[in-house]
């Protein structure tokens, strides 16, 4: 039996940020629509209520209008992301019909490219493997593989120079750090400057694409702008979102799945003996350690969820990580089981109309990285330096994941 959440529950407690699952269980059992005291934010933690909210887009808009931010002194506050209704919402943070148009443009291009990307992904993994392997058979897997691979591939998809990938990675992670809420007052201006720099960089790249549209993703968006279907602002923000969210989700999957294996030698060896089980394992890794802990929704008009009144203009955070371990939906929810009847039923990539457009690409990258790691080692464990999570309400990603590798 878990304890009842106290009124002053500190969701920013470092212990909860590092390992949120006891907190999630407590919320699911006792307060599945939990209002963060002193704020207009509610945390939705049960499978039933998360999926109900997803099925009610007229009540719960995908528009990102505010994020919860920790204060050094006092309760958390809501940081306005809407600019008094002036913000432009695209793709994952847009509602239909705009979302449907954005998704159609991006998904068609990604589907076409994914069919030909296999050799590129494997070549990138091989290059990163040789670059990251250090004397003493250690590998900083988070930074040298999980972080680097997705942005390198996104750059390839968008047509950006590979030499710009480190800077893009820094800008992208700064942007999602702001959404994660663990931000000091002196750090916030730096994060906003990074978001502006990433947007400015992509405006420059997109301007070049508009002058001479090709068949790549910027070219597709440029054609849509030239035909009056999109504005330049929307097209650039779609690229911003793909750079930011695409890198985050895949980096989280690659490192999180690796950590599960590094701490479970029996499962690790099982995958070596039966590599055909890797896809099933990736689904369990996504469920157990969802790369995005949750996503925001904006309450459009006065409504209720789970019997809890929600006034217009308030916010909910749908906790994928909590719903994906709900025992009402998943038997033995804290264990990796490759034979689950509802193996693909998790919410790690969202659900419904906002199901992640890059999910197939993320799986491809994770499969390539883990296959290389399993095939080129006899075992691996977390090195003595220890792994470290990024403190965030939003993402479940590693700051560091040093591996000690063993070879034949």
C-alpha positions in Angstrom: 0.0 0.0 0.0 1.4 3.4 -1.0 1.0 6.5 1.1 -1.6 9.2 0.3 0.0 12.2 -1.5 0.4 15.1 1.0 -0.9 18.5 0.0 2.7 19.8 -0.1 4.0 16.9 -2.3 7.2 18.1 -4.0 7.2 16.8 -7.5 10.6 18.4 -8.1 12.2 16.4 -5.3 15.5 15.1 -6.8 14.5 11.6 -5.6 11.3 11.8 -7.6 13.0 13.2 -10.7 15.6 10.4 -10.6 13.1 7.6 -10.0 9.5 8.7 -10.5 7.8 5.4 -10.3 7.0 5.2 -6.6 5.5 8.7 -6.9 3.5 7.6 -10.0 2.1 4.6 -8.2 1.1 6.8 -5.3 -0.7 9.2 -7.6 -2.4 6.5 -9.6 -3.8 4.8 -6.5 -4.8 7.9 -4.5 -5.1 11.0 -6.7 -4.9 10.2 -10.4 -5.8 13.8 -11.3 -3.6 15.6 -8.9 -3.5 19.4 -8.7 -0.1 20.7 -8.0 -0.7 23.0 -5.0 -0.6 26.7 -5.8 -0.8 26.1 -9.6 -3.3 25.5 -12.3 -1.5 22.3 -13.3 -2.9 18.8 -12.8 -0.9 15.5 -13.2 -2.9 12.7 -14.8 -1.4 9.3 -14.0 -3.8 6.4 -14.6 -4.1 4.6 -17.9 -7.9 5.0 -18.0 -7.8 8.8 -17.4 -4.8 9.5 -19.7 -6.5 7.7 -22.5 -9.8 9.4 -21.8 -8.2 12.8 -22.1 -6.5 11.8 -25.3 -10.0 10.9 -26.7 -11.4 14.3 -25.8 -9.4 16.8 -28.0 -12.2 19.3 -27.9 -11.8 19.6 -24.1 -8.0 19.0 -24.0 -6.1 20.9 -26.7 -2.6 19.9 -27.7 -1.6 23.5 -27.8 1.4 24.1 -25.5 0.3 27.2 -23.6 2.3 26.8 -20.3 4.8 24.7 -18.5 5.4 24.1 -14.8 8.6 25.6 -13.6 10.3 25.1 -10.3 11.1 28.1 -8.1 14.1 28.4 -5.7 11.7 29.6 -3.0 8.0 29.0 -3.0 5.7 26.8 -5.0 6.1 26.0 -8.7 4.7 28.5 -11.2 3.2 28.3 -14.7 5.5 29.7 -17.4 3.5 31.2 -20.2 4.3 29.6 -23.6 1.3 31.1 -25.4 2.1 34.8 -25.5 -1.4 35.8 -24.8 -2.7 33.7 -27.7 0.0 34.8 -30.2 2.0 31.6 -30.2 2.1 29.5 -33.3 1.3 25.8 -32.7 2.6 23.1 -35.1 2.6 19.4 -35.5 2.6 17.7 -32.0 1.3 20.9 -30.3 -1.3 21.8 -33.0 -4.9 20.8 -33.1 -6.8 19.6 -36.2 -7.2 20.7 -38.9 -3.8 22.4 -38.8 -2.2 19.3 -37.2 -3.6 17.0 -39.9 -2.0 19.1 -42.7 1.4 19.3 -40.9 1.4 15.6 -40.2 0.5 14.7 -43.8 3.4 16.7 -45.2 6.0 15.3 -42.7 4.8 11.7 -42.6 4.7 11.3 -46.4 8.3 12.5 -46.6 9.5 10.4 -43.6 7.8 7.2 -44.9 9.6 7.6 -48.3 13.0 8.2 -46.7 12.8 5.5 -44.0 12.7 2.8 -46.7 16.1 3.9 -47.9 17.8 4.9 -44.6 18.9 1.5 -43.3 22.5 1.7 -44.7 22.9 5.3 -43.5 21.8 4.4 -40.0 24.2 1.4 -39.8 27.1 3.5 -41.2 26.5 6.2 -38.6 26.3 3.6 -35.8 29.6 2.1 -36.9 31.3 5.5 -37.1 30.0 6.4 -33.6 31.1 3.0 -32.2 34.7 3.4 -33.3 34.8 7.1 -32.3 33.3 6.4 -28.8 35.2 3.3 -27.8 37.9 4.3 -25.3 41.0 2.5 -23.9 40.1 0.4 -21.0 37.0 -0.9 -22.9 34.6 1.8 -21.7 32.0 3.7 -23.7 30.0 6.8 -22.7 26.9 5.5 -24.3 24.6 8.4 -23.7 26.8 11.1 -25.1 28.7 9.2 -27.7 25.9 7.1 -29.2 22.4 7.8 -27.9 22.7 11.6 -28.2 24.8 11.7 -31.3 23.0 9.3 -33.6 19.5 10.8 -33.7 20.7 14.4 -34.4 23.1 13.1 -37.1 20.2 11.4 -38.8 17.8 14.3 -38.5 20.5 16.5 -40.0 20.8 14.1 -42.9 17.0 14.1 -43.4 16.7 17.9 -43.3 19.9 18.4 -45.3 22.0 20.1 -42.6 25.8 19.9 -42.4 27.0 17.1 -40.1 29.5 19.6 -38.8 26.6 21.5 -37.2 25.3 18.5 -35.3 27.0 19.3 -31.9 25.6 22.8 -32.0 22.1 21.5 -33.0 22.2 19.0 -30.1 23.1 21.7 -27.6 20.3 24.0 -28.8 17.7 21.2 -28.9 18.5 19.9 -25.4 18.3 23.5 -24.1 14.9 23.8 -25.5 13.5 20.7 -23.9 15.3 21.6 -20.6 13.0 24.6 -20.5 10.0 22.3 -20.9 11.2 20.0 -18.1 10.7 22.7 -15.5 13.9 22.2 -13.5 15.2 25.7 -14.4 17.0 28.2 -12.3 16.3 31.9 -12.8 19.8 32.6 -14.1 19.6 29.6 -16.5 16.3 30.6 -18.1 17.7 33.4 -20.3 20.3 31.0 -21.7 17.7 28.5 -22.6 15.5 31.1 -24.3 18.6 32.3 -26.2 19.2 28.8 -27.4 15.7 28.4 -28.6 15.9 31.6 -30.5 19.3 30.6 -32.0 17.9 27.2 -33.2 14.9 29.0 -34.8 17.2 31.6 -36.5 19.5 28.9 -37.8 16.6 26.9 -39.3 15.1 30.1 -40.8 18.3 30.7 -42.7 18.4 27.1 -43.9 14.7 27.2 -44.9 15.2 30.5 -46.8 17.7 28.7 -49.0 15.3 25.8 -49.5 12.6 28.2 -50.6 14.8 29.7 -53.3 15.5 26.3 -54.8 13.1 23.7 -53.4 14.3 20.1 -53.7 12.6 16.8 -52.9 13.8 16.7 -49.3 11.7 17.7 -46.3 12.6 21.4 -46.4 11.8 21.3 -50.1 8.4 19.8 -49.4 7.6 22.5 -46.8 8.9 25.2 -49.2 6.6 24.0 -51.9 3.7 24.1 -49.5 4.7 27.7 -48.6 5.1 28.8 -52.2 1.6 27.4 -52.9 0.1 29.2 -49.9 -0.7 26.1 -47.8 1.8 27.1 -45.0 3.4 30.2 -43.8 7.2 30.4 -43.4 6.8 30.6 -39.6 4.9 27.4 -39.5 7.3 25.6 -41.8 10.3 26.6 -39.7 8.7 25.7 -36.4 7.9 22.2 -37.9 11.6 21.8 -38.5 12.4 23.1 -35.0 10.1 20.6 -33.5 11.5 17.7 -35.5 15.0 18.6 -34.4 14.1 18.9 -30.8 11.6 16.2 -30.2 13.2 13.7 -32.7 16.5 13.9 -31.0 15.0 13.6 -27.5 12.8 10.6 -28.0 15.3 8.5 -29.9 18.2 9.4 -27.5 16.0 8.4 -24.6 15.0 5.1 -26.1 18.6 4.1 -27.1 20.1 4.8 -23.7 17.1 3.7 -21.5 16.9 0.4 -23.3 20.7 -0.1 -22.9 20.5 0.7 -19.2 17.8 -2.0 -18.7 20.1 -4.5 -20.4 23.2 -3.4 -18.5 21.4 -4.1 -15.2 19.8 -7.4 -16.4 22.5 -9.8 -17.6 20.0 -12.7 -18.1 17.9 -10.6 -20.5 21.0 -9.3 -22.2 22.2 -12.8 -22.9 18.7 -13.9 -24.0 18.8 -11.2 -26.7 22.2 -12.3 -27.9 20.9 -15.9 -28.3 17.6 -14.8 -29.9 18.1 -11.4 -31.6 14.6 -11.7 -33.2 13.3 -10.7 -29.7 14.9 -7.3 -29.9 11.8 -5.6 -31.3 9.7 -7.0 -28.5 12.3 -5.8 -26.0 12.2 -2.3 -27.5 8.5 -2.1 -26.8 9.1 -3.1 -23.2 11.9 -0.6 -22.9 9.5 2.1 -24.3 6.9 1.1 -21.8 9.2 0.8 -18.7 11.2 4.0 -19.4 9.1 6.2 -21.7 11.5 8.7 -23.3 8.9 11.5 -22.7 7.5 11.2 -19.2 4.4 13.0 -20.4 2.9 15.7 -22.7 1.0 18.8 -22.0 -2.7 19.6 -22.7 -4.5 22.9 -22.4 -8.0 22.8 -21.0 -10.2 24.6 -23.5 -13.4 25.2 -21.5 -14.7 24.3 -18.0 -14.8 20.5 -17.8 -13.9 17.6 -15.5 -11.7 14.5 -15.6 -12.0 11.7 -13.1 -14.5 13.7 -11.2 -12.0 16.6 -10.7 -13.2 20.0 -12.0 -10.8 21.6 -14.5 -11.4 25.3 -15.3 -10.9 26.7 -18.7 -7.3 27.9 -19.2 -5.8 25.4 -16.8 -3.3 22.7 -17.8 -2.8 18.9 -17.5 0.3 16.9 -17.9 -0.6 13.4 -19.2 2.0 11.1 -17.6 2.9 8.4 -20.2 5.4 7.0 -17.7 2.8 6.5 -15.1 0.1 5.1 -17.4 2.6 2.7 -18.9 3.1 1.0 -15.5 -0.5 1.0 -14.5 -1.3 -2.5 -13.1 -4.9 -2.2 -14.2 -3.6 -2.4 -17.8 -0.2 -4.2 -17.6 0.3 -7.4 -15.5 3.6 -7.3 -13.5 4.1 -3.7 -14.8 7.6 -3.1 -13.4 9.1 -6.1 -15.2 10.3 -6.5 -18.8 8.2 -9.3 -20.2 8.7 -10.0 -23.9 5.6 -12.2 -24.2 3.0 -9.6 -23.1 -0.3 -10.0 -25.1 -0.5 -6.2 -25.2 3.2 -5.6 -25.9 2.6 -2.7 -28.3 -0.2 -1.2 -26.3 2.0 1.3 -24.5 1.7 5.1 -24.8 5.4 5.9 -25.1 4.8 7.3 -28.6 1.5 8.8 -27.8 -1.8 7.6 -29.1 -4.4 8.4 -31.8 -4.0 11.4 -34.1 -0.8 12.5 -32.3 1.0 9.2 -32.5 4.7 10.1 -33.0 5.5 10.6 -36.7 9.1 9.5 -36.2 8.3 6.3 -34.2 9.5 4.0 -37.0 12.7 5.9 -37.4 13.4 5.8 -33.7 12.9 2.1 -33.6 15.3 1.7 -36.6 18.0 3.7 -34.9 17.6 1.9 -31.5 17.6 -1.5 -33.2 20.8 -0.7 -35.1 22.6 0.7 -32.0 21.6 -2.2 -29.7 22.4 -4.8 -32.3 25.9 -3.4 -32.7 26.4 -3.3 -28.9 25.1 -6.9 -28.4 27.0 -8.4 -31.4 30.3 -6.7 -30.6 30.4 -7.6 -26.9 30.0 -10.6 -24.7 28.6 -8.5 -21.9 28.3 -5.0 -20.7 27.6 -3.3 -17.3 27.3 0.2 -16.0 30.8 1.4 -15.2 31.8 2.4 -11.7 31.3 6.1 -12.5 27.6 5.4 -12.5 24.7 6.5 -14.7 23.0 9.8 -14.3 19.5 10.9 -15.4 18.6 14.4 -16.7 16.5 16.0 -14.0 13.2 16.8 -15.8 9.4 16.5 -15.5 9.2 16.1 -19.3 11.9 13.8 -20.5 13.4 10.5 -19.4 16.9 10.7 -20.8 20.5 10.1 -19.5 23.0 12.8 -18.9 25.6 10.0 -18.7 25.6 6.2 -19.1 29.2 4.9 -18.9 29.4 1.3 -20.0 32.1 -1.2 -19.2 32.4 -3.6 -22.1 33.6 -7.2 -22.3 34.7 -8.8 -25.5 35.4 -12.3 -26.8 
